[in-house]
Amino acid sequence: MNIEQKETENLTRASQKLDSCPFCGRKDNLILTVNPYTMFATASCETCNVKMKRSFSGNDRIRELLEELMADAWNKRADLKTEE
Protein backbone atom coordinates (compact mmCIF):
# COMPACT_ATOMS: atom_id res chain seq x y z
CA MET A 1 0.00 0.00 0.00
CA ASN A 2 1.49 3.35 -1.00
CA ILE A 3 1.28 6.59 0.98
CA GLU A 4 -1.63 7.98 -1.07
CA GLN A 5 -3.70 4.81 -0.54
CA LYS A 6 -2.96 4.91 3.19
CA GLU A 7 -4.04 8.58 3.36
CA THR A 8 -7.30 7.77 1.55
CA GLU A 9 -7.95 4.87 3.93
CA ASN A 10 -7.26 7.06 6.98
CA LEU A 11 -9.57 9.83 5.76
CA THR A 12 -12.34 7.36 4.93
CA ARG A 13 -12.07 5.96 8.46
CA ALA A 14 -12.04 9.43 9.98
CA SER A 15 -14.97 10.62 7.83
CA GLN A 16 -17.06 7.76 9.20
CA LYS A 17 -16.80 9.41 12.63
CA LEU A 18 -18.77 12.45 11.41
CA ASP A 19 -22.45 12.78 12.31
CA SER A 20 -24.92 13.83 9.65
CA CYS A 21 -25.07 17.46 8.51
CA PRO A 22 -27.18 19.54 10.94
CA PHE A 23 -28.60 21.55 8.05
CA CYS A 24 -29.64 18.98 5.43
CA GLY A 25 -29.43 15.78 7.52
CA ARG A 26 -27.34 13.91 4.94
CA LYS A 27 -24.34 11.83 5.93
CA ASP A 28 -23.28 10.51 2.53
CA ASN A 29 -21.93 13.86 1.26
CA LEU A 30 -19.65 14.63 4.22
CA ILE A 31 -15.95 14.98 3.52
CA LEU A 32 -13.03 15.22 5.93
CA THR A 33 -9.80 16.42 4.34
CA VAL A 34 -6.45 16.72 6.09
CA ASN A 35 -3.26 18.17 4.62
CA PRO A 36 -0.50 16.03 6.18
CA TYR A 37 2.14 18.74 5.76
CA THR A 38 0.32 21.65 7.37
CA MET A 39 -2.16 19.68 9.52
CA PHE A 40 -4.98 21.77 8.10
CA ALA A 41 -8.32 19.94 8.26
CA THR A 42 -11.71 20.71 6.78
CA ALA A 43 -15.02 18.95 7.40
CA SER A 44 -17.64 19.84 4.86
CA CYS A 45 -21.04 18.92 3.46
CA GLU A 46 -21.12 18.97 -0.33
CA THR A 47 -24.92 19.35 -0.34
CA CYS A 48 -25.05 22.53 1.79
CA ASN A 49 -21.51 23.76 1.05
CA VAL A 50 -20.98 24.20 4.81
CA LYS A 51 -17.36 23.95 6.00
CA MET A 52 -15.48 23.90 9.29
CA LYS A 53 -11.71 24.38 9.42
CA ARG A 54 -8.97 23.63 11.96
CA SER A 55 -5.17 23.68 11.70
CA PHE A 56 -2.20 22.45 13.75
CA SER A 57 1.40 21.49 13.14
CA GLY A 58 3.19 18.41 14.41
CA ASN A 59 3.63 14.68 14.06
CA ASP A 60 1.34 11.73 13.23
CA ARG A 61 -0.21 11.62 16.71
CA ILE A 62 -1.22 15.26 16.33
CA ARG A 63 -2.73 14.36 12.96
CA GLU A 64 -4.85 11.67 14.64
CA LEU A 65 -5.91 14.14 17.31
CA LEU A 66 -6.78 16.70 14.62
CA GLU A 67 -9.02 14.17 12.87
CA GLU A 68 -10.76 13.43 16.17
CA LEU A 69 -11.06 17.14 17.00
CA MET A 70 -12.54 17.88 13.59
CA ALA A 71 -15.10 15.07 13.95
CA ASP A 72 -15.97 16.21 17.50
CA ALA A 73 -16.38 19.84 16.39
CA TRP A 74 -18.63 18.81 13.50
CA ASN A 75 -20.71 16.53 15.72
CA LYS A 76 -21.07 19.18 18.44
CA ARG A 77 -22.39 21.61 15.86
CA ALA A 78 -24.95 18.98 14.86
CA ASP A 79 -26.03 18.67 18.51
CA LEU A 80 -26.45 22.44 18.83
CA LYS A 81 -28.65 22.57 15.73
CA THR A 82 -30.97 19.79 16.95
CA GLU A 83 -31.43 21.45 20.36
CA GLU A 84 -33.10 24.53 18.86
CNS distance restraints for C-alpha pairs under 8 A (distance, minus, plus):
assign (resid   1 and name CA) (resid   5 and name CA) 6.09 0.50 0.50
assign (resid   1 and name CA) (resid   6 and name CA) 6.57 0.50 0.50
assign (resid   2 and name CA) (resid   6 and name CA) 6.32 0.50 0.50
assign (resid   3 and name CA) (resid   7 and name CA) 6.16 0.50 0.50
assign (resid   4 and name CA) (resid   8 and name CA) 6.26 0.50 0.50
assign (resid   5 and name CA) (resid   9 and name CA) 6.17 0.50 0.50
assign (resid   6 and name CA) (resid  10 and name CA) 6.11 0.50 0.50
assign (resid   7 and name CA) (resid  11 and name CA) 6.16 0.50 0.50
assign (resid   8 and name CA) (resid  12 and name CA) 6.08 0.50 0.50
assign (resid   9 and name CA) (resid  13 and name CA) 6.22 0.50 0.50
assign (resid  10 and name CA) (resid  14 and name CA) 6.12 0.50 0.50
assign (resid  11 and name CA) (resid  15 and name CA) 5.84 0.50 0.50
assign (resid  11 and name CA) (resid  32 and name CA) 6.41 0.50 0.50
assign (resid  11 and name CA) (resid  33 and name CA) 6.75 0.50 0.50
assign (resid  11 and name CA) (resid  34 and name CA) 7.57 0.50 0.50
assign (resid  12 and name CA) (resid  16 and name CA) 6.38 0.50 0.50
assign (resid  12 and name CA) (resid  32 and name CA) 7.96 0.50 0.50
assign (resid  13 and name CA) (resid  17 and name CA) 7.20 0.50 0.50
assign (resid  14 and name CA) (resid  18 and name CA) 7.52 0.50 0.50
assign (resid  14 and name CA) (resid  32 and name CA) 7.14 0.50 0.50
assign (resid  14 and name CA) (resid  67 and name CA) 6.32 0.50 0.50
assign (resid  14 and name CA) (resid  68 and name CA) 7.48 0.50 0.50
assign (resid  14 and name CA) (resid  71 and name CA) 7.55 0.50 0.50
assign (resid  15 and name CA) (resid  30 and name CA) 7.14 0.50 0.50
assign (resid  15 and name CA) (resid  31 and name CA) 6.21 0.50 0.50
assign (resid  15 and name CA) (resid  32 and name CA) 5.35 0.50 0.50
assign (resid  15 and name CA) (resid  71 and name CA) 7.57 0.50 0.50
assign (resid  17 and name CA) (resid  71 and name CA) 6.06 0.50 0.50
assign (resid  18 and name CA) (resid  27 and name CA) 7.84 0.50 0.50
assign (resid  18 and name CA) (resid  30 and name CA) 7.57 0.50 0.50
assign (resid  18 and name CA) (resid  71 and name CA) 5.18 0.50 0.50
assign (resid  18 and name CA) (resid  72 and name CA) 7.68 0.50 0.50
assign (resid  18 and name CA) (resid  74 and name CA) 6.70 0.50 0.50
assign (resid  18 and name CA) (resid  75 and name CA) 6.24 0.50 0.50
assign (resid  19 and name CA) (resid  27 and name CA) 6.73 0.50 0.50
assign (resid  19 and name CA) (resid  71 and name CA) 7.87 0.50 0.50
assign (resid  19 and name CA) (resid  74 and name CA) 7.24 0.50 0.50
assign (resid  19 and name CA) (resid  75 and name CA) 5.36 0.50 0.50
assign (resid  19 and name CA) (resid  78 and name CA) 7.16 0.50 0.50
assign (resid  20 and name CA) (resid  25 and name CA) 5.35 0.50 0.50
assign (resid  20 and name CA) (resid  26 and name CA) 5.29 0.50 0.50
assign (resid  20 and name CA) (resid  27 and name CA) 4.26 0.50 0.50
assign (resid  20 and name CA) (resid  30 and name CA) 7.61 0.50 0.50
assign (resid  20 and name CA) (resid  75 and name CA) 7.87 0.50 0.50
assign (resid  20 and name CA) (resid  78 and name CA) 7.33 0.50 0.50
assign (resid  21 and name CA) (resid  25 and name CA) 4.77 0.50 0.50
assign (resid  21 and name CA) (resid  26 and name CA) 5.52 0.50 0.50
assign (resid  21 and name CA) (resid  27 and name CA) 6.24 0.50 0.50
assign (resid  21 and name CA) (resid  30 and name CA) 7.47 0.50 0.50
assign (resid  21 and name CA) (resid  45 and name CA) 6.63 0.50 0.50
assign (resid  21 and name CA) (resid  78 and name CA) 6.53 0.50 0.50
assign (resid  22 and name CA) (resid  77 and name CA) 7.17 0.50 0.50
assign (resid  22 and name CA) (resid  78 and name CA) 4.55 0.50 0.50
assign (resid  22 and name CA) (resid  79 and name CA) 7.71 0.50 0.50
assign (resid  22 and name CA) (resid  81 and name CA) 5.86 0.50 0.50
assign (resid  22 and name CA) (resid  82 and name CA) 7.11 0.50 0.50
assign (resid  23 and name CA) (resid  48 and name CA) 7.27 0.50 0.50
assign (resid  23 and name CA) (resid  81 and name CA) 7.75 0.50 0.50
assign (resid  24 and name CA) (resid  47 and name CA) 7.47 0.50 0.50
assign (resid  24 and name CA) (resid  48 and name CA) 6.86 0.50 0.50
assign (resid  26 and name CA) (resid  30 and name CA) 7.76 0.50 0.50
assign (resid  26 and name CA) (resid  47 and name CA) 7.96 0.50 0.50
assign (resid  29 and name CA) (resid  45 and name CA) 5.59 0.50 0.50
assign (resid  29 and name CA) (resid  46 and name CA) 5.42 0.50 0.50
assign (resid  29 and name CA) (resid  47 and name CA) 6.45 0.50 0.50
assign (resid  30 and name CA) (resid  43 and name CA) 7.08 0.50 0.50
assign (resid  30 and name CA) (resid  44 and name CA) 5.62 0.50 0.50
assign (resid  30 and name CA) (resid  45 and name CA) 4.57 0.50 0.50
assign (resid  30 and name CA) (resid  46 and name CA) 6.47 0.50 0.50
assign (resid  31 and name CA) (resid  42 and name CA) 7.84 0.50 0.50
assign (resid  31 and name CA) (resid  43 and name CA) 5.63 0.50 0.50
assign (resid  31 and name CA) (resid  44 and name CA) 5.32 0.50 0.50
assign (resid  31 and name CA) (resid  45 and name CA) 6.44 0.50 0.50
assign (resid  31 and name CA) (resid  46 and name CA) 7.59 0.50 0.50
assign (resid  32 and name CA) (resid  41 and name CA) 7.06 0.50 0.50
assign (resid  32 and name CA) (resid  42 and name CA) 5.71 0.50 0.50
assign (resid  32 and name CA) (resid  43 and name CA) 4.47 0.50 0.50
assign (resid  32 and name CA) (resid  44 and name CA) 6.62 0.50 0.50
assign (resid  33 and name CA) (resid  41 and name CA) 5.47 0.50 0.50
assign (resid  33 and name CA) (resid  42 and name CA) 5.29 0.50 0.50
assign (resid  33 and name CA) (resid  43 and name CA) 6.55 0.50 0.50
assign (resid  34 and name CA) (resid  39 and name CA) 6.24 0.50 0.50
assign (resid  34 and name CA) (resid  40 and name CA) 5.62 0.50 0.50
assign (resid  34 and name CA) (resid  41 and name CA) 4.31 0.50 0.50
assign (resid  34 and name CA) (resid  42 and name CA) 6.64 0.50 0.50
assign (resid  34 and name CA) (resid  67 and name CA) 7.69 0.50 0.50
assign (resid  35 and name CA) (resid  39 and name CA) 5.24 0.50 0.50
assign (resid  35 and name CA) (resid  40 and name CA) 5.29 0.50 0.50
assign (resid  35 and name CA) (resid  41 and name CA) 6.47 0.50 0.50
assign (resid  36 and name CA) (resid  40 and name CA) 7.53 0.50 0.50
assign (resid  36 and name CA) (resid  63 and name CA) 7.33 0.50 0.50
assign (resid  37 and name CA) (resid  57 and name CA) 7.91 0.50 0.50
assign (resid  38 and name CA) (resid  55 and name CA) 7.28 0.50 0.50
assign (resid  38 and name CA) (resid  56 and name CA) 6.90 0.50 0.50
assign (resid  38 and name CA) (resid  57 and name CA) 5.87 0.50 0.50
assign (resid  39 and name CA) (resid  55 and name CA) 5.46 0.50 0.50
assign (resid  39 and name CA) (resid  56 and name CA) 5.06 0.50 0.50
assign (resid  39 and name CA) (resid  57 and name CA) 5.38 0.50 0.50
assign (resid  39 and name CA) (resid  58 and name CA) 7.35 0.50 0.50
assign (resid  39 and name CA) (resid  63 and name CA) 6.36 0.50 0.50
assign (resid  39 and name CA) (resid  66 and name CA) 7.50 0.50 0.50
assign (resid  40 and name CA) (resid  53 and name CA) 7.34 0.50 0.50
assign (resid  40 and name CA) (resid  54 and name CA) 5.85 0.50 0.50
assign (resid  40 and name CA) (resid  55 and name CA) 4.09 0.50 0.50
assign (resid  40 and name CA) (resid  56 and name CA) 6.33 0.50 0.50
assign (resid  41 and name CA) (resid  53 and name CA) 5.71 0.50 0.50
assign (resid  41 and name CA) (resid  54 and name CA) 5.27 0.50 0.50
assign (resid  41 and name CA) (resid  55 and name CA) 5.98 0.50 0.50
assign (resid  41 and name CA) (resid  66 and name CA) 7.30 0.50 0.50
assign (resid  41 and name CA) (resid  67 and name CA) 7.43 0.50 0.50
assign (resid  41 and name CA) (resid  70 and name CA) 7.11 0.50 0.50
assign (resid  42 and name CA) (resid  51 and name CA) 6.57 0.50 0.50
assign (resid  42 and name CA) (resid  52 and name CA) 5.54 0.50 0.50
assign (resid  42 and name CA) (resid  53 and name CA) 4.52 0.50 0.50
assign (resid  42 and name CA) (resid  54 and name CA) 6.54 0.50 0.50
assign (resid  42 and name CA) (resid  70 and name CA) 7.42 0.50 0.50
assign (resid  43 and name CA) (resid  51 and name CA) 5.70 0.50 0.50
assign (resid  43 and name CA) (resid  52 and name CA) 5.32 0.50 0.50
assign (resid  43 and name CA) (resid  53 and name CA) 6.67 0.50 0.50
assign (resid  43 and name CA) (resid  70 and name CA) 6.75 0.50 0.50
assign (resid  43 and name CA) (resid  71 and name CA) 7.61 0.50 0.50
assign (resid  43 and name CA) (resid  74 and name CA) 7.09 0.50 0.50
assign (resid  44 and name CA) (resid  49 and name CA) 6.69 0.50 0.50
assign (resid  44 and name CA) (resid  50 and name CA) 5.49 0.50 0.50
assign (resid  44 and name CA) (resid  51 and name CA) 4.27 0.50 0.50
assign (resid  44 and name CA) (resid  52 and name CA) 6.39 0.50 0.50
assign (resid  45 and name CA) (resid  49 and name CA) 5.42 0.50 0.50
assign (resid  45 and name CA) (resid  50 and name CA) 5.45 0.50 0.50
assign (resid  45 and name CA) (resid  51 and name CA) 6.73 0.50 0.50
assign (resid  46 and name CA) (resid  50 and name CA) 7.33 0.50 0.50
assign (resid  52 and name CA) (resid  70 and name CA) 7.96 0.50 0.50
assign (resid  52 and name CA) (resid  74 and name CA) 7.31 0.50 0.50
assign (resid  53 and name CA) (resid  70 and name CA) 7.77 0.50 0.50
assign (resid  54 and name CA) (resid  66 and name CA) 7.74 0.50 0.50
assign (resid  54 and name CA) (resid  70 and name CA) 6.97 0.50 0.50
assign (resid  55 and name CA) (resid  66 and name CA) 7.73 0.50 0.50
assign (resid  56 and name CA) (resid  62 and name CA) 7.71 0.50 0.50
assign (resid  56 and name CA) (resid  66 and name CA) 7.40 0.50 0.50
assign (resid  57 and name CA) (resid  62 and name CA) 7.47 0.50 0.50
assign (resid  58 and name CA) (resid  62 and name CA) 5.75 0.50 0.50
assign (resid  58 and name CA) (resid  63 and name CA) 7.31 0.50 0.50
assign (resid  59 and name CA) (resid  63 and name CA) 6.46 0.50 0.50
assign (resid  60 and name CA) (resid  64 and name CA) 6.35 0.50 0.50
assign (resid  61 and name CA) (resid  65 and name CA) 6.26 0.50 0.50
assign (resid  62 and name CA) (resid  66 and name CA) 5.99 0.50 0.50
assign (resid  63 and name CA) (resid  67 and name CA) 6.29 0.50 0.50
assign (resid  64 and name CA) (resid  68 and name CA) 6.35 0.50 0.50
assign (resid  65 and name CA) (resid  69 and name CA) 5.96 0.50 0.50
assign (resid  66 and name CA) (resid  70 and name CA) 5.98 0.50 0.50
assign (resid  67 and name CA) (resid  71 and name CA) 6.25 0.50 0.50
assign (resid  68 and name CA) (resid  72 and name CA) 6.06 0.50 0.50
assign (resid  69 and name CA) (resid  73 and name CA) 6.00 0.50 0.50
assign (resid  70 and name CA) (resid  74 and name CA) 6.16 0.50 0.50
assign (resid  71 and name CA) (resid  75 and name CA) 6.06 0.50 0.50
assign (resid  72 and name CA) (resid  76 and name CA) 5.97 0.50 0.50
assign (resid  73 and name CA) (resid  77 and name CA) 6.28 0.50 0.50
assign (resid  74 and name CA) (resid  78 and name CA) 6.47 0.50 0.50
assign (resid  75 and name CA) (resid  79 and name CA) 6.38 0.50 0.50
assign (resid  76 and name CA) (resid  80 and name CA) 6.31 0.50 0.50
assign (resid  77 and name CA) (resid  81 and name CA) 6.34 0.50 0.50
assign (resid  78 and name CA) (resid  82 and name CA) 6.42 0.50 0.50
assign (resid  79 and name CA) (resid  83 and name CA) 6.34 0.50 0.50
assign (resid  80 and name CA) (resid  84 and name CA) 6.97 0.50 0.50
